[in-house]
Amino acid sequence: MNHPAPLPRPLSVAELDLAAPGGAVLSFRPAPGGPEVKAGDVYALVRLRGRPAATVVGTVADGEDPAGVLAALARERLARTAPLSDAERFAERFAESREEGGADAPPRASVVVATRERPEQLARALDSLLAQDHPDFELIVVDNAPRTGDTRDLVVRKYADRVRYVREDVPGLAVAHNTGLAAADGTVVAFTDDDVVADPHWLTALTEPFAADPGLGCVTGLILPARLATPAQVLLESHGGFAKGFAPRLYDPARPPADEPLFPFTAGSFGSGANMAFRADALRRAGGFDPATGTGTAAKGGDDLYAFVAVLSAGFRLRYTARALVWHHHRDTWQDLRNQAYGYGAGLTAYLTATLVRRPRLLPALLARLPRGLAHARTMTARRGEAPDGGVPGEHGTHHPWPRSLSRLERRGMFYGPLGYAKARLRKAGSR
């Protein structure tokens, strides 16, 4: 007789800052806006003098000091972390030199937040974005296909001259992002979602690399869970969530990474749309986002993946840095998780379809990689992006099997993706 797997237990989410990999605790606190950490399972971001370095999961018994329990786990974790490659060491030294004041100031930035009828979440995100330590940026809210005036009222009433409000009546995340790009005046345009809380150093860390590398077209950053309070949230994060690990990474189309033979078509490994920035000229030269992709269209996703590949195909480099951190409020119900699983699959094949439709010269390269690509996609549905450096709860003893029903939904989404993209293109053409 088959018994259903037990539902995941909730975890507290916290931040632990150490002076060194084996050093003293500098600070311990709950994730931004979260409740105090108490006895039970705890998921913690480990920082080294403020720099995100790893995550750990531990169980705190009644009467135990949570900071002490998690610090012991963190020291053990960091002692087992694989040494950095030469490229990663260079990136770390570069970042450290910037912190010591020897680098140029980050370029002027525009931050674009696309939203639709979620004023409470939006206010939380805007509060964190207005607290950034970046010296020169603007903040733009794109109100996408609003049904009410709640978003506009919030921006006008609470944020006045600090936030620009732009309305976009055509639904779709990519359309909203293109509208934000058109309105932006920054050298760099950063995009995040209305369900995040940004670390105060997020925008500086995300935009600094552009000052040093004129060939850099895109930078992505680390996304961690703000809450792990429901089974759906724990399951999503246990199978990769949005995290891409803690090691810095540079993707260069002139030097394809040896460990990614499917490059650049595995765009999901580059980053996610809740934490990305583009050199504005590079993104515009690449044609912006495909308006037939993204949440709010029949394609259901893939707008960020399409933009990553578009910028790389235009000859620009892409960098990932864990120093640029946002905390993401995952959807909390089982139906949300089902919708997300289906959307992941649909967005993957929709973005590939969009890439081939708009960049047919990439077809030979994709066909050459297709057999391995299909195998890779099937693997993704069974084991969602576990990071080798311990960036997910599943690496720390809280692994929960990804339900077969969700794997089936992802595969169904993959089959649907090209059709969804075609439907979205037809609707866009019909609305002109």
BAVOVO-283708 format. One record per residue (C-alpha): residue number from 1; residue in one letter; y, z, x. Coordinates in Angstrom, 2 decimals. Each point is the difference from the previous one (the first is absolute). Layout:
N
  nr rest      py      pz      px
 NUM    A       Y       Z       X
...
END
This chain:
432
  nr rest      py      pz      px
   1    M    0.00    0.00    0.00
   2    N    3.38   -1.01    1.42
   3    H    2.75    2.60   -0.03
   4    P    3.67   -0.98    0.15
   5    A    1.79    0.89    3.22
   6    P    2.08    3.18   -0.32
   7    L    3.68   -0.57   -0.50
   8    P    2.17    0.59    3.09
   9    R    1.79    3.32    0.14
  10    P    3.79    0.06    0.32
  11    L    1.55    0.58    3.42
  12    S    3.31    1.50    1.00
  13    V    2.12   -2.29    2.20
  14    A    1.91    1.40    2.96
  15    E    1.76   -0.77    3.28
  16    L   -0.89    1.73    3.27
  17    D    2.14   -0.48    3.12
  18    L   -1.43    0.90    3.42
  19    A    1.81    0.30    3.31
  20    A   -2.80   -1.96    1.77
  21    P   -3.57   -1.14   -0.78
  22    G   -1.24    3.46    0.97
  23    G    3.28    1.78   -0.54
  24    A    1.64    2.53   -2.26
  25    V    0.92   -0.50   -3.64
  26    L    3.66   -0.96   -0.35
  27    S    0.03   -0.18   -3.79
  28    F   -2.27   -0.12   -3.04
  29    R    1.13   -0.94   -3.49
  30    P   -1.17   -1.77   -3.16
  31    A    0.56   -3.73   -0.38
  32    P    3.53   -0.81   -1.26
  33    G    0.51    1.48   -3.44
  34    G   -3.54    1.33   -0.14
  35    P   -1.24    3.50   -0.90
  36    E   -0.69    2.66    2.60
  37    V   -3.34   -0.37    1.77
  38    K   -2.59    2.48   -1.20
  39    A   -3.72    0.65    0.43
  40    G   -2.21   -3.04   -0.48
  41    D   -0.24   -3.47    1.48
  42    V    3.11   -1.20    1.85
  43    Y    0.94   -3.46    1.28
  44    A    2.58    0.22    2.79
  45    L    2.08   -2.43    1.98
  46    V    0.00    1.11    3.63
  47    R    3.21   -0.64    1.93
  48    L    0.62    0.36    3.71
  49    R    3.60    1.20    0.33
  50    G    0.81   -1.89   -3.17
  51    R   -1.97   -3.18    0.76
  52    P   -2.85   -0.76   -2.46
  53    A   -3.24    0.14    2.00
  54    A   -3.03    0.58   -2.26
  55    T   -1.25    1.49   -3.24
  56    V   -2.51    2.79   -0.51
  57    V   -1.73    1.52   -3.00
  58    G   -1.13    3.60    0.00
  59    T   -1.01    2.77   -2.35
  60    V    2.13    3.13    0.00
  61    A   -1.75    3.14   -1.23
  62    D    1.72    2.78   -1.91
  63    G    2.03    2.10    2.40
  64    E   -0.04   -2.58    2.81
  65    D    3.15   -1.41    1.56
  66    P    0.13   -3.72   -0.98
  67    A    2.06   -0.90    3.08
  68    G   -2.51    1.63    2.31
  69    V   -3.03   -1.62   -1.63
  70    L    1.52   -3.48    0.03
  71    A    1.47    0.35    3.50
  72    A   -3.48    0.72    1.39
  73    L   -1.35   -3.10   -1.74
  74    A    2.95   -2.05    1.20
  75    R   -0.47    0.99    3.65
  76    E   -3.67   -0.94   -0.23
  77    R    0.90   -3.26   -1.71
  78    L    2.59   -0.98    2.58
  79    A   -2.36    0.86    2.86
  80    R   -2.50   -2.52   -1.41
  81    T    2.56   -2.75   -0.63
  82    A   -0.78   -3.20    1.91
  83    P    2.40   -0.77    2.86
  84    L    2.71   -2.54   -0.70
  85    S   -0.27   -3.57    1.23
  86    D    2.52   -1.35    2.51
  87    A    1.99   -1.63   -2.81
  88    E    0.00    3.22   -1.99
  89    R    1.11    2.03    3.03
  90    F    2.87   -2.43    0.53
  91    A    1.03    0.37   -3.65
  92    E   -0.13    3.79    0.28
  93    R    2.07    0.03    3.20
  94    F    2.49   -2.37   -1.66
  95    A    0.34    2.32   -2.99
  96    E    0.37    3.08    2.20
  97    S    2.72   -1.67    2.06
  98    R    1.91   -0.72   -3.19
  99    E   -0.18    3.64   -1.01
 100    E    1.52    0.94    3.36
 101    G    3.08   -2.04   -0.85
 102    G   -0.52   -3.01    2.25
 103    A   -0.22   -2.65   -2.71
 104    D    2.33   -2.00   -2.18
 105    A    0.90    1.29   -3.45
 106    P   -2.15   -1.33   -2.83
 107    P    1.49   -3.02   -1.78
 108    R    1.79    0.23   -3.34
 109    A   -2.60    0.21   -2.74
 110    S   -0.23   -0.65   -3.72
 111    V   -2.60    2.05   -1.89
 112    V   -1.31   -1.67   -3.17
 113    V   -1.81    1.97   -2.70
 114    A   -1.36   -2.04   -2.91
 115    T   -0.65    2.07   -3.13
 116    R   -0.77   -0.26   -3.69
 117    E    0.45    2.82   -2.52
 118    R   -0.85    2.92    2.29
 119    P    3.34    1.80    0.43
 120    E   -1.45    3.41    0.91
 121    Q   -2.14   -1.40    2.80
 122    L    2.85   -2.24    1.11
 123    A    2.37    2.97    0.30
 124    R   -2.47    1.83    2.23
 125    A   -0.31   -3.07    2.24
 126    L    3.76   -0.60    0.16
 127    D    0.68    3.62    0.96
 128    S   -2.30   -0.39    3.00
 129    L    1.46   -3.38    0.96
 130    L    3.57    1.30   -0.10
 131    A   -1.05    2.74    2.46
 132    Q   -0.99   -2.48    2.73
 133    D    1.28    0.54    3.55
 134    H    0.63   -3.74    0.52
 135    P    3.67   -0.53    0.98
 136    D    0.75   -3.14   -2.02
 137    F   -1.78   -1.02   -3.20
 138    E    0.49   -0.91   -3.64
 139    L   -2.29    0.80   -2.93
 140    I   -0.72   -2.56   -2.74
 141    V   -1.91    0.65   -3.23
 142    V   -1.38   -3.10   -1.73
 143    D   -0.64    0.74   -3.68
 144    N   -2.83   -2.40   -0.87
 145    A   -0.25   -1.28   -3.60
 146    P    1.34    3.25   -1.49
 147    R   -0.72    0.91   -3.61
 148    T    2.59    2.78   -0.06
 149    G    3.18    0.92    1.84
 150    D   -1.51    3.16    1.50
 151    T   -0.16   -1.26    3.58
 152    R    3.56   -1.32   -0.04
 153    D    1.25    3.22   -1.58
 154    L   -1.71    2.05    2.71
 155    V    1.47   -2.03    2.86
 156    V    3.51   -0.07   -1.49
 157    R    0.03    3.65   -1.05
 158    K   -1.69    1.73    2.92
 159    Y    0.46   -2.30    2.99
 160    A    3.32   -1.74   -0.74
 161    D    1.21   -1.79    3.15
 162    R   -2.97    1.03    2.13
 163    V   -2.51   -2.43   -1.59
 164    R    0.48   -3.63   -1.07
 165    Y   -1.55   -0.97   -3.33
 166    V   -1.33   -3.53   -0.50
 167    R   -1.72   -1.19   -3.17
 168    E   -2.77   -2.63    0.11
 169    D   -1.27   -1.08   -3.41
 170    V   -2.94   -2.11    1.21
 171    P   -3.04    2.31    0.29
 172    G   -1.96    0.27    3.23
 173    L    0.22    2.04    3.18
 174    A    0.42   -3.04    2.26
 175    V    2.85   -1.32   -2.15
 176    A    1.68    3.42    0.17
 177    H   -0.44    0.10    3.77
 178    N    1.50   -3.47    0.37
 179    T    2.96    1.15   -2.10
 180    G    0.43    2.99    2.28
 181    L   -0.23   -2.24    3.06
 182    A    2.73   -2.26   -1.41
 183    A    2.27    2.99   -0.65
 184    A   -0.58    1.65    3.38
 185    D    2.52   -0.16    2.82
 186    G   -2.06    1.78    2.66
 187    T   -1.44   -1.60    3.12
 188    V   -3.26    1.65   -1.05
 189    V   -1.19    0.36   -3.60
 190    A   -2.40    2.86   -0.69
 191    F   -2.08    0.24   -3.16
 192    T   -1.59    3.06   -1.56
 193    D   -1.15    1.08   -3.45
 194    D    1.39    2.36   -2.61
 195    D   -3.06    2.28    0.29
 196    V    0.53    1.08    3.64
 197    V    1.82    2.74    1.84
 198    A    1.29   -1.27    3.34
 199    D   -0.06    2.13    3.12
 200    P    3.61    0.53    1.24
 201    H   -0.75   -2.04    3.16
 202    W   -1.76   -2.81   -1.91
 203    L    2.70   -2.65    0.01
 204    T    1.01    0.57    3.63
 205    A   -3.61   -0.24    1.17
 206    L   -0.60   -3.09   -2.14
 207    T    3.07   -1.91    1.23
 208    E    0.36    1.05    3.64
 209    P   -2.65   -2.46    1.28
 210    F    2.11   -2.95   -1.18
 211    A    2.77    0.94    2.43
 212    A   -2.29   -0.37    3.00
 213    D   -2.03   -3.08   -1.01
 214    P    1.90   -3.07   -1.28
 215    G   -3.32   -1.67   -0.83
 216    L   -1.05    2.78   -2.36
 217    G   -0.05   -1.08   -3.63
 218    C   -1.60    2.96   -1.75
 219    V   -0.72    3.70    0.51
 220    T   -2.30    2.08   -2.19
 221    G   -0.59    3.73   -0.06
 222    L   -2.27    2.87   -0.97
 223    I   -0.66    0.89   -3.65
 224    L   -1.58    3.38   -0.79
 225    P   -0.83    1.67   -3.33
 226    A    2.63    2.32   -1.40
 227    R   -2.55    1.63   -2.32
 228    L   -3.79    0.15   -0.20
 229    A   -0.20    1.88   -3.27
 230    T   -2.32   -2.19   -2.09
 231    P   -3.39   -1.66    0.62
 232    A    1.62   -3.43   -0.16
 233    Q    2.53    0.87    2.71
 234    V   -2.68    1.51    2.26
 235    L   -2.35   -2.96   -0.45
 236    L    2.70   -2.50    0.86
 237    E    1.00    1.83    3.16
 238    S   -3.60    0.74    0.96
 239    H   -0.56   -3.74    0.19
 240    G    3.01   -0.91    2.07
 241    G    2.93    0.32   -2.35
 242    F    2.94   -1.78    1.60
 243    A   -0.33    1.53    3.48
 244    K   -0.36   -2.29    3.04
 245    G   -0.58    2.69    2.58
 246    F    2.19    1.55    2.66
 247    A   -0.30   -2.39    2.94
 248    P    2.94   -2.41    0.44
 249    R   -0.94   -3.66   -0.35
 250    L    1.67   -3.33    0.75
 251    Y   -1.16   -3.22   -1.67
 252    D    1.14   -3.11    1.84
 253    P   -0.90   -3.48   -1.31
 254    A    0.25   -1.31    3.57
 255    R   -2.65    2.53    1.11
 256    P   -2.41    0.59   -2.87
 257    P   -1.68    3.41    0.26
 258    A   -3.50   -0.23    1.46
 259    D   -1.31    2.68   -2.37
 260    E    1.14   -1.89   -3.13
 261    P   -1.69   -3.41   -0.01
 262    L    1.26   -0.61   -3.54
 263    F    3.66    0.37    1.03
 264    P    2.39   -0.56   -1.74
 265    F   -1.94   -0.11   -3.27
 266    T   -0.91    3.70    0.01
 267    A    3.57    0.83   -0.94
 268    G   -1.07    3.25   -1.66
 269    S   -0.44    1.52    3.45
 270    F    3.66   -0.64    0.90
 271    G    1.59    2.40   -2.48
 272    S    0.95    0.43   -3.64
 273    G    2.96   -0.82   -2.17
 274    A    1.10    3.61   -0.49
 275    N    0.99    0.17    3.68
 276    M    1.16   -3.27    1.56
 277    A    3.12   -1.50    1.55
 278    F    0.88   -3.56    0.96
 279    R    2.63   -1.59    2.15
 280    A    2.01   -1.52   -2.83
 281    D    0.40   -3.40    1.66
 282    A   -3.73   -0.17    0.77
 283    L   -1.02    0.78   -3.57
 284    R    2.48   -2.50   -1.41
 285    R   -1.17   -2.66    2.47
 286    A   -3.59    0.67   -1.12
 287    G    1.02   -0.59   -3.64
 288    G    0.04    3.61   -1.18
 289    F   -2.64    1.36   -2.35
 290    D   -2.05   -2.33   -2.18
 291    P    1.31    0.72   -3.54
 292    A   -3.42   -0.73   -1.52
 293    T   -1.52    3.02    1.79
 294    G    0.36    3.73   -0.40
 295    T   -0.19    2.70   -2.64
 296    G    1.47   -1.19   -3.27
 297    T   -1.47   -3.51    0.29
 298    A   -3.38   -1.41   -0.97
 299    A   -0.94    0.11    3.70
 300    K    0.21    3.84   -0.11
 301    G    0.79    0.43    3.70
 302    G    0.07   -1.58    3.43
 303    D    3.77   -0.42    0.38
 304    D    0.18    2.17    3.12
 305    L   -3.06   -1.65    1.60
 306    Y    1.46   -3.43   -0.62
 307    A    3.28    0.97    1.67
 308    F   -1.77    1.42    3.06
 309    V   -1.92   -3.23    0.57
 310    A    3.06   -2.14   -0.78
 311    V    2.04    1.74    2.69
 312    L   -2.84   -0.16    2.54
 313    S   -0.55   -3.69   -0.81
 314    A    3.69   -0.61    0.72
 315    G   -0.65    1.25    3.55
 316    F    1.34    3.56   -0.27
 317    R   -1.80    3.13    1.13
 318    L   -0.96    2.96   -2.20
 319    R   -0.14    3.63    1.16
 320    Y   -1.61    3.03   -1.59
 321    T    1.31    3.48    0.81
 322    A   -1.20    3.31   -1.39
 323    R    3.39    1.52    0.87
 324    A    1.42   -1.60   -3.16
 325    L   -1.51    2.23   -2.69
 326    V    0.18    0.09   -3.78
 327    W   -1.91    2.28   -2.36
 328    H   -1.45   -1.92   -2.94
 329    H   -0.69    1.43   -3.45
 330    H   -3.32   -1.64   -0.87
 331    R   -0.71   -0.72   -3.64
 332    D   -1.92    2.93   -1.42
 333    T   -2.39   -1.19   -2.74
 334    W   -3.37   -1.70    0.07
 335    Q    1.38   -3.00   -1.90
 336    D    2.75   -0.30    2.61
 337    L   -2.67   -0.12    2.70
 338    R   -1.95   -2.68   -1.90
 339    N    3.14   -2.08   -0.36
 340    Q    0.75    0.47    3.70
 341    A   -3.51   -1.06    1.05
 342    Y    0.20   -3.18   -2.07
 343    G    3.52   -0.67    1.27
 344    Y   -1.07    0.37    3.63
 345    G   -2.61   -2.70   -0.43
 346    A    2.26   -2.30   -1.99
 347    G    2.93    0.44    2.38
 348    L   -2.17   -0.82    3.02
 349    T   -1.16   -3.40   -1.22
 350    A    3.30   -0.72   -1.76
 351    Y    1.89    0.41    3.28
 352    L   -2.51   -2.25    1.80
 353    T    0.43   -2.61   -2.73
 354    A    3.78    0.26    0.23
 355    T   -0.16   -0.39    3.77
 356    L   -2.04   -3.20   -0.26
 357    V    2.10   -1.45   -2.82
 358    R    3.26    0.59    1.85
 359    R   -1.34   -0.45    3.55
 360    P   -2.80   -2.59   -0.20
 361    R    0.09   -0.47    3.78
 362    L   -1.80    3.36    0.22
 363    L   -3.02   -1.32   -1.94
 364    P   -2.06   -1.08    3.06
 365    A    0.47    3.43    1.59
 366    L   -1.00    1.77   -3.20
 367    L   -3.08   -2.19   -0.53
 368    A   -1.13    0.72    3.55
 369    R    0.20    3.73   -0.75
 370    L   -1.27   -0.14   -3.60
 371    P   -3.65    1.08    0.49
 372    R    1.02    3.06    1.97
 373    G    2.90    0.55   -2.36
 374    L   -2.27    0.23   -3.04
 375    A   -2.23    2.47    1.80
 376    H    3.06    2.03    0.95
 377    A    1.24    0.03   -3.60
 378    R   -3.36    1.24   -1.28
 379    T    0.06    2.77    2.60
 380    M    3.48    1.02   -1.13
 381    T   -1.20    0.59   -3.56
 382    A   -2.81    2.26    1.17
 383    R    1.90    1.96    2.62
 384    R    3.72   -0.09   -0.41
 385    G    1.74   -0.16    3.36
 386    E   -1.17    3.15    1.74
 387    A    2.14    0.47    3.09
 388    P   -1.76    0.63    3.32
 389    D    2.63    2.52    1.05
 390    G   -0.59    2.33   -2.91
 391    G    2.75   -1.01   -2.36
 392    V   -1.96    0.57   -3.22
 393    P   -1.62    3.02   -1.63
 394    G   -3.43   -1.65    0.16
 395    E    0.08    0.43    3.75
 396    H    0.25    3.79   -0.38
 397    G   -2.89    0.96   -2.21
 398    T    1.50   -0.73   -3.41
 399    H   -1.49   -3.46   -0.36
 400    H   -0.76   -0.94   -3.59
 401    P   -2.03   -3.10   -0.83
 402    W    2.14   -2.86   -1.27
 403    P   -1.46   -0.53   -3.49
 404    R   -1.92   -3.23   -0.44
 405    S    1.97   -0.66   -3.16
 406    L    3.18   -0.18    2.08
 407    S   -1.63   -2.30    2.57
 408    R   -1.02   -2.28   -2.85
 409    L    3.55    0.03   -1.34
 410    E    1.35   -0.97    3.42
 411    R   -2.42   -2.90    0.23
 412    R    0.92   -1.12   -3.50
 413    G    3.63    0.16    1.05
 414    M   -0.76   -2.21    3.00
 415    F   -1.49   -2.67   -2.26
 416    Y    2.99    0.27   -2.33
 417    G    2.72   -0.08    2.67
 418    P    0.34   -3.79    0.42
 419    L    0.08   -0.46   -3.78
 420    G    2.57    2.77   -0.36
 421    Y    2.18   -1.65    2.63
 422    A   -0.28   -3.36   -1.77
 423    K    0.98    1.63   -3.31
 424    A    2.99    1.67    1.63
 425    R    1.19   -3.27    1.53
 426    L   -0.27   -1.76   -3.32
 427    R    1.99    2.74   -1.71
 428    K    2.69   -0.19    2.66
 429    A    0.17   -3.77   -0.37
 430    G    0.19    0.29   -3.79
 431    S    2.85    2.52    0.13
 432    R    2.32   -2.29    1.98
END
